[in-house]
Amino acid sequence: MFEVVRSARLEIEPPERVAVMKFFLRRMKPEKPTKGERASVISSTGVREYCLPSSPMVLWLETDERQRIAEAFCWLRRLGTTDSLVFCNVGNGTPDTAVCAKRADGLSLKTQNFMQRAVFTLNELKADATFAQVDPYAEGGRGQPFDKQLYVLPLVREQTGDNWMIYRREPFEI
């Protein structure tokens, strides 16, 4: 299934609005156990950013293996870090690319308002990446299976505060 996902075209459509909050907090997290010991929980401090979407984020994955991918996505329980949650619902359709994330190098700086938009870095799988390079349980070195790419979301700042921001979706000019 790795080969199918690696080569599939992906579009990311954010919700209509997103509230983003940044906090300094203390949380409990699992400690990495040493061999033969049970895992325990330790206290950790740090800055965390939380996003509250007004509706689901939509991922459009173009593939000929629709049923296999749909089943696999329904097994997901988190997206990214261990304190995130995800629920997958599979449907049909075609993305409106004007409201999907774009690689920054493909957008005109003059026509798009980058100062107000959400920008992030995404690790894209290289065309020659292997499953062993991304397998978290594999032994040994992994090499460099990812290319870091800068992406821009079709979201613009609507309101801001000391530790929060509200974005609203605004289509790109295509």
N, C-alpha and C positions, 0 to 999 in steps of 0.2 A: 504494500500500500504506500510505502514511502515514495517510490518512484512516481506514483500517480499524483500525490500531493505536491511533490517537488516541482513537477512540470505544469501543474494546473494554474490557470490565470485566476488571480484573486482581486476582488474589489472590496473596499471597506466603506460602508455607508454609516456615518454616525447618526445618532438620533437628532430630532429637531432642536433640542436644547440639552445642555449639560452643565451641571454645577460642579465645580472643582474646588476642593478645600484642602489646605495644607496644615498639618498639625505636628507639633512636637509631642510625642507620647511615649508611654511605657506599655509594652505588650508582652504577653507570654508566648514563647515559641518553643518548638521541640529542639532539644540539644542533639547534636550529632553523636550517636552512641559509638563507643569503642567496641571492638569485637568482643562478643560474649556478654555484653552488658545490655540492660534494657534502656530504652530511650527515656529521658526525663525532660522536664519542662524548665526553661530558664527565663529570667526577665531580660528584656532587651529595650533599649531606648533608641529613638531616632525620629527623623522626619518622615512622615507618610503623607502621600497625596491620595485623596479619595475622590472618585467621580460618581456623581448621582445623575444618571441619564433620565430623560423624560419618557423614553421608550427604548426598546432594544436596539443594540448596535446590530447591523445586518452585514453579514459576510457573504459575498457572492463568489462561489467557487465554480469555475467552468471546467468540467471534466466529462469524459465518456463513462466514467465509473460512478455515476451518481448514487446508486443504491449502496454500494460499499462505503463510499465517503459519508453518506447520510447516517448509516449505522454507526460508523466510527465517531462522528461528531456528537452523536447522542450519548456516547460514553463519557465525554468530557465533563469534568466537575469544576475545573478552575481554568482561568485564562491568565497566564503569567505567573505571579507570585502565589505562594501557598495560602495567603489570606484573601485571595479573590474568589469569586463565585461565578459560575456560568451555567446557563441552561440553554440547550440547543433545540430549536424547532426547525424542521426542514420543510422547505417549500419550493415552488417553481417560480420562474420569472426572469426578467432581464433588468440589470441595474441601470439607473439613471446616472451616467458617469459624471454629470455636472455636480452631483452631491456626494461623490466618492472621493476618498483621499487620492492625492496626486504626488508623484515624485517631484521634488522641488526643482530638479534640473529640467523638467519638462514644462514648466510654467513661465510665463513672461512676467518679469518683475514689474513692468510698467502697468500691466492691466490687472494684476491681482494685488489686493491690499494685504501684504505679508505682515505688516506691523500689528494688525489686529487679529490675525489668524493663529490657530494652534499648529505648532510645528513639532515634529518628533522624529526620532531615529528608529528605524526598523531594521532588524537583521534579516536579510533575504538569503535564502539558500542559493549557493552557487550551483550552476548547471551540473558540475561534476561532483557535488557533495554526495557522500555515502551515508547510509543509515548508521554505520559504526561511528561516524564522526559526531553525530548528534545523540546517540544512545547514552542516556545518563548512567547506565549500568555497565557500559563497556570499560574494559581495562585498558590502561595505557593512554598515550597521547591521542588527541583528536584532530590535530591539524587546524586549519581555518576553513570551516564549511560555510561561513557567512560572509556576505558583503554588507557593510553598513550603508544604508541609504537614508537620505533626509526626505521626509514626507510632510505635506501640508494638508491639514484637514479643512473641509469646507465649513469651518466654524469661525465666527468672528466674536470678539469680546462685546458683550452687551452691558454688563455691570461688573465692577470690581470692588473689593474691600481689602482689608489688611491681610487676610489669609484665605480669601475666597475669590472666585471669579465665575461668572455665568456666561456661557457661550450660546449663541443661536446659530443654526445652520443657515448658510448663505451660499448658494450655488456658485461654482467657478464660471467665469466667462470662457466659453469654449469656442 
